[in-house]
Amino acid sequence: MMYLMENIIQLQDISFSYGRGKALDNITLGIANGVVGLMGPNGAGKTTLLKILMGFLNPSVGTGRVLGFDITRERKALRARIGYMPESDCLIPGLDAVSLTAYLGELSGMPRQEAIKRAHEVLYYVGLEEARYRMADTYSTGMKQRLKLAQALVHDPQLLLLDEPTSGMDPKGRKEMLELIKDIAQKESMNIIISSHLLPDVEYTCRQVVILNQGSLVAIHNVDGLSVERFHLYNLKLKGEITPFLDGLKALECAVEVNDRGMYRISIPAAESPRRIFELALKTRVQIRHFEPCRTTLEDTFVTAIGADNGH
């Protein structure tokens, strides 16, 4: 069953520095059950935050609890309940996938025979059953990513931390990895935090997103809520001599953008009706071949949050 509590992660005024460089600055954050995306530019502090959640790093300031355990005083008990898939490879040369996965299960506190049995199960689950006796250091990039996921799952953790889980994978492997993550989440067997710079991956798998920038928390959004229609913003495809039409839009104080596929994004003032667009098209003899309200995307939210934090 899902580990149920008000917040599985509760951080208060967390800061951390590497020498003189501040990696995290006064982070206060509560995360409930489910699948949460952790986003931000390179150097935003995502990996540092994950290491603090696991007790690998002690915050210089602040307190926190994960799964009810204090992140500084109860680190051993906490780590036994967390599965971690790091961005970089974590292979031990000379071990096949079964031996490596079982060994890491034992390090998490599992009896040896149970760890071996569970290693076979998770390697089958991630699609490595036919290659489980191959030396892990001979695996392709995509296979190594699957192996890292298996290692994170072997001890059946309550919280799964995935750092760039699709890094280096081809489109087919990336899609399969995302489906595995969704399958884990739908079984409600554990909570998941996905740290990724790939916005479509987060949008596809997560119910909530936490955005960091320059070590600070800049936004928290529910992903489902991002798909609401914004009726002041529209996508159009046009045919005809469009210059007079665009000039007319500017006179109405509409903002206009065009993408590389010839789709126009038009933002109209709140006081205006979209009817004015059609009236202007009729007047300037432009055909509107496609018209739809825009939907807010995770990319819109990310760019807005990062831009606002940078003072733009």
C-alpha positions as CSV (number, residue, x, y, z in Angstrom):
1,M,0.0,0.0,0.0
2,M,1.0,3.6,-0.6
3,Y,2.7,5.2,2.5
4,L,0.0,7.5,3.6
5,M,0.8,10.7,5.5
6,E,0.0,14.4,5.1
7,N,3.4,15.0,3.5
8,I,6.0,12.3,2.8
9,I,8.6,15.1,2.5
10,Q,8.7,18.2,4.8
11,L,11.6,20.6,4.6
12,Q,12.0,23.8,6.6
13,D,14.5,26.5,5.7
14,I,17.0,24.1,4.1
15,S,20.3,25.6,2.9
16,F,23.5,23.9,1.7
17,S,26.8,25.3,0.4
18,Y,29.8,23.8,-1.4
19,G,32.5,26.0,-0.1
20,R,31.5,29.6,-0.9
21,G,28.9,28.5,-3.5
22,K,25.4,28.2,-2.1
23,A,23.7,25.2,-3.8
24,L,20.4,25.5,-1.9
25,D,19.0,28.7,-0.3
26,N,16.3,28.6,2.3
27,I,14.1,25.8,0.8
28,T,10.8,25.2,2.6
29,L,8.8,22.5,0.9
30,G,6.1,19.9,1.5
31,I,5.5,17.0,-0.9
32,A,2.5,14.7,-0.6
33,N,2.1,11.1,-1.9
34,G,2.3,10.5,-5.7
35,V,4.7,11.3,-8.5
36,V,6.4,14.6,-8.4
37,G,8.8,16.2,-10.9
38,L,11.8,18.2,-9.8
39,M,12.9,20.6,-12.5
40,G,15.4,23.4,-13.0
41,P,18.3,24.5,-15.2
42,N,21.7,22.9,-14.7
43,G,23.1,24.0,-11.4
44,A,19.7,24.7,-9.9
45,G,20.3,22.4,-7.0
46,K,18.2,19.4,-8.0
47,T,20.8,16.7,-7.3
48,T,21.9,18.4,-4.1
49,L,18.3,18.3,-2.9
50,L,18.0,14.6,-3.7
51,K,21.2,13.9,-1.7
52,I,19.8,15.8,1.3
53,L,16.6,13.8,1.1
54,M,18.6,10.6,1.3
55,G,20.8,11.9,4.2
56,F,24.0,11.8,2.0
57,L,24.5,15.5,2.7
58,N,23.7,17.4,5.9
59,P,22.1,20.8,5.4
60,S,24.1,23.6,6.8
61,V,20.8,25.2,8.0
62,G,17.3,23.9,8.4
63,T,15.4,20.7,9.3
64,G,13.5,18.1,7.4
65,R,11.7,14.8,7.6
66,V,11.2,12.2,4.8
67,L,8.7,9.3,5.3
68,G,8.5,10.5,8.9
69,F,12.3,10.2,9.5
70,D,14.6,13.0,10.4
71,I,17.1,13.6,7.5
72,T,20.1,14.1,9.8
73,R,19.4,11.9,12.9
74,E,17.7,8.8,11.3
75,R,19.6,8.4,8.0
76,K,20.1,4.7,8.2
77,A,16.4,3.9,8.7
78,L,15.6,6.4,6.0
79,R,17.9,5.0,3.3
80,A,16.5,1.5,3.8
81,R,13.2,2.9,2.6
82,I,14.4,4.9,-0.4
83,G,15.4,3.6,-3.8
84,Y,17.8,5.9,-5.7
85,M,18.6,5.9,-9.5
86,P,21.5,8.2,-9.9
87,E,22.2,10.1,-13.2
88,S,25.8,8.7,-13.4
89,D,26.6,5.0,-13.8
90,C,26.9,3.1,-10.5
91,L,28.2,-0.3,-11.8
92,I,30.7,-2.6,-10.1
93,P,33.0,-4.1,-12.8
94,G,33.1,-7.9,-13.0
95,L,29.5,-8.5,-11.8
96,D,26.6,-9.6,-13.9
97,A,23.2,-7.8,-13.5
98,V,21.7,-10.4,-11.1
99,S,24.7,-10.4,-8.8
100,L,24.9,-6.6,-8.8
101,T,21.2,-6.1,-8.2
102,A,21.1,-8.7,-5.4
103,Y,24.2,-7.3,-3.8
104,L,22.6,-3.8,-3.6
105,G,19.5,-5.5,-2.2
106,E,21.6,-7.0,0.6
107,L,23.2,-3.6,1.3
108,S,19.6,-2.3,1.8
109,G,19.1,-4.9,4.5
110,M,17.6,-7.8,2.6
111,P,18.6,-11.5,3.4
112,R,20.8,-12.9,0.6
113,Q,18.3,-15.5,-0.8
114,E,15.5,-13.0,-0.7
115,A,17.7,-10.4,-2.5
116,I,18.6,-12.9,-5.2
117,K,15.0,-13.8,-5.8
118,R,13.9,-10.2,-5.9
119,A,16.8,-9.3,-8.3
120,H,15.4,-11.8,-10.8
121,E,11.9,-10.3,-10.4
122,V,12.9,-6.7,-10.9
123,L,15.3,-7.4,-13.8
124,Y,12.4,-9.2,-15.5
125,Y,10.1,-6.3,-14.8
126,V,12.5,-3.7,-16.4
127,G,13.0,-5.9,-19.5
128,L,16.4,-7.4,-18.8
129,E,15.5,-11.0,-18.2
130,E,17.4,-12.3,-21.2
131,A,20.5,-10.3,-20.3
132,R,20.5,-10.7,-16.6
133,Y,23.6,-13.0,-16.6
134,R,25.7,-10.6,-18.8
135,M,28.3,-8.5,-17.2
136,A,26.7,-5.2,-16.4
137,D,29.7,-3.1,-17.8
138,T,29.0,-4.6,-21.2
139,Y,25.5,-3.1,-21.3
140,S,24.4,-0.4,-23.7
141,T,23.4,3.0,-22.3
142,G,19.7,2.1,-22.4
143,M,20.3,-1.2,-20.7
144,K,22.3,0.5,-18.0
145,Q,19.4,2.9,-17.3
146,R,17.1,-0.1,-16.9
147,L,19.6,-1.8,-14.6
148,K,19.8,1.3,-12.5
149,L,16.0,1.3,-12.2
150,A,16.1,-2.4,-11.2
151,Q,18.7,-1.7,-8.5
152,A,16.5,1.2,-7.1
153,L,13.5,-1.1,-7.0
154,V,15.0,-4.3,-5.6
155,H,14.2,-3.7,-1.9
156,D,10.7,-2.4,-2.6
157,P,11.2,1.1,-1.3
158,Q,8.5,3.5,-0.1
159,L,10.1,6.4,-2.0
160,L,11.8,6.2,-5.4
161,L,14.2,9.0,-6.4
162,L,15.0,9.1,-10.1
163,D,17.8,11.4,-11.3
164,E,17.5,11.9,-15.1
165,P,16.0,8.4,-15.7
166,T,15.9,8.7,-19.5
167,S,19.4,10.2,-19.9
168,G,21.2,9.0,-23.1
169,M,18.3,6.8,-24.2
170,D,17.0,6.6,-27.8
171,P,13.3,7.5,-28.4
172,K,12.1,4.0,-28.2
173,G,14.0,3.3,-24.9
174,R,12.9,6.6,-23.5
175,K,9.2,5.9,-24.1
176,E,9.5,2.4,-22.6
177,M,11.3,3.9,-19.5
178,L,8.5,6.4,-19.0
179,E,5.9,3.7,-19.4
180,L,7.7,1.7,-16.6
181,I,7.6,4.7,-14.4
182,K,3.9,5.3,-15.0
183,D,3.2,1.6,-14.3
184,I,5.1,1.8,-11.0
185,A,3.0,4.9,-10.1
186,Q,-0.3,3.3,-11.1
187,K,0.3,0.3,-8.9
188,E,0.4,2.8,-6.0
189,S,3.2,0.8,-4.4
190,M,5.6,3.7,-3.9
191,N,6.0,7.4,-4.2
192,I,8.3,8.8,-6.9
193,I,10.3,12.0,-7.4
194,I,11.7,12.5,-10.9
195,S,14.5,15.0,-11.4
196,S,14.7,15.8,-15.1
197,H,15.4,18.7,-17.5
198,L,13.2,17.0,-20.1
199,L,9.9,18.8,-19.8
200,P,7.8,16.2,-21.8
201,D,9.0,13.4,-19.5
202,V,7.8,15.3,-16.4
203,E,4.6,16.3,-18.0
204,Y,3.8,12.7,-19.0
205,T,4.6,11.1,-15.7
206,C,4.1,13.5,-12.9
207,R,1.1,15.0,-11.1
208,Q,3.0,17.9,-9.6
209,V,6.2,19.8,-10.4
210,V,8.6,21.6,-8.2
211,I,10.8,24.1,-9.9
212,L,14.2,25.2,-8.6
213,N,16.5,28.0,-9.9
214,Q,19.9,29.0,-8.5
215,G,19.3,27.0,-5.4
216,S,15.9,28.6,-4.6
217,L,12.3,27.2,-4.8
218,V,10.6,29.3,-7.5
219,A,7.3,27.5,-8.2
220,I,5.1,24.5,-7.4
221,H,2.4,23.5,-9.8
222,N,-0.1,20.7,-10.3
223,V,0.6,19.3,-13.8
224,D,-3.1,18.5,-14.4
225,G,-4.0,22.1,-13.8
226,L,-1.6,23.3,-16.5
227,S,-3.9,22.0,-19.2
228,V,-6.7,24.5,-18.5
229,E,-7.7,26.6,-21.5
230,R,-6.5,30.2,-21.6
231,F,-9.2,31.9,-23.6
232,H,-7.3,35.1,-24.2
233,L,-4.6,33.2,-26.1
234,Y,-5.3,31.5,-29.5
235,N,-3.6,29.4,-32.2
236,L,-4.4,30.3,-35.7
237,K,-3.5,29.2,-39.2
238,L,-4.0,31.8,-41.9
239,K,-4.3,32.0,-45.6
240,G,-4.1,35.1,-47.8
241,E,-2.2,38.4,-47.6
242,I,-1.8,38.5,-43.9
243,T,0.2,41.8,-43.4
244,P,-2.9,44.0,-43.1
245,F,-4.5,41.5,-40.8
246,L,-1.4,41.5,-38.5
247,D,-1.2,45.3,-38.6
248,G,-4.9,45.3,-37.5
249,L,-4.1,43.0,-34.6
250,K,-1.3,45.2,-33.4
251,A,-3.7,48.2,-33.5
252,L,-6.0,46.2,-31.2
253,E,-2.9,45.7,-28.9
254,C,-2.8,42.0,-29.6
255,A,0.6,40.2,-29.2
256,V,1.5,38.0,-32.1
257,E,4.0,35.2,-32.4
258,V,4.6,32.7,-35.3
259,N,6.3,29.3,-35.1
260,D,8.3,27.4,-37.7
261,R,5.2,25.6,-38.8
262,G,3.4,28.8,-39.8
263,M,1.1,28.7,-36.7
264,Y,0.2,32.1,-35.3
265,R,-0.2,32.5,-31.5
266,I,-2.3,35.6,-30.8
267,S,-2.9,37.0,-27.3
268,I,-5.8,39.5,-27.1
269,P,-6.5,41.9,-24.3
270,A,-8.9,40.7,-21.6
271,A,-11.4,43.4,-22.6
272,E,-11.5,42.2,-26.2
273,S,-13.7,39.4,-27.6
274,P,-12.3,36.8,-30.0
275,R,-15.1,37.9,-32.3
276,R,-12.8,40.9,-33.2
277,I,-10.3,38.5,-34.8
278,F,-12.9,37.2,-37.2
279,E,-14.2,40.6,-37.9
280,L,-10.7,41.8,-38.8
281,A,-10.1,38.7,-40.9
282,L,-13.2,39.4,-42.9
283,K,-12.3,43.1,-43.3
284,T,-8.7,42.2,-44.6
285,R,-9.8,39.2,-46.6
286,V,-7.8,36.7,-44.7
287,Q,-9.0,33.1,-44.3
288,I,-8.7,31.6,-40.8
289,R,-8.0,27.9,-41.5
290,H,-7.5,26.8,-37.9
291,F,-8.6,28.4,-34.7
292,E,-8.3,27.1,-31.1
293,P,-7.7,28.3,-27.6
294,C,-4.2,27.7,-26.4
295,R,-3.5,25.4,-23.5
296,T,-0.8,26.2,-20.9
297,T,2.1,23.8,-21.2
298,L,4.7,22.8,-18.6
299,E,7.2,24.6,-20.8
300,D,5.2,27.8,-20.5
301,T,5.1,27.4,-16.7
302,F,8.8,26.6,-16.5
303,V,10.0,29.5,-18.7
304,T,7.7,31.9,-16.8
305,A,9.0,30.7,-13.4
306,I,12.7,30.8,-14.3
307,G,12.3,34.1,-16.1
308,A,10.5,35.7,-13.1
309,D,13.2,34.4,-10.8
310,N,15.9,36.0,-13.0
311,G,14.1,39.3,-13.0
312,H,12.8,39.1,-16.6
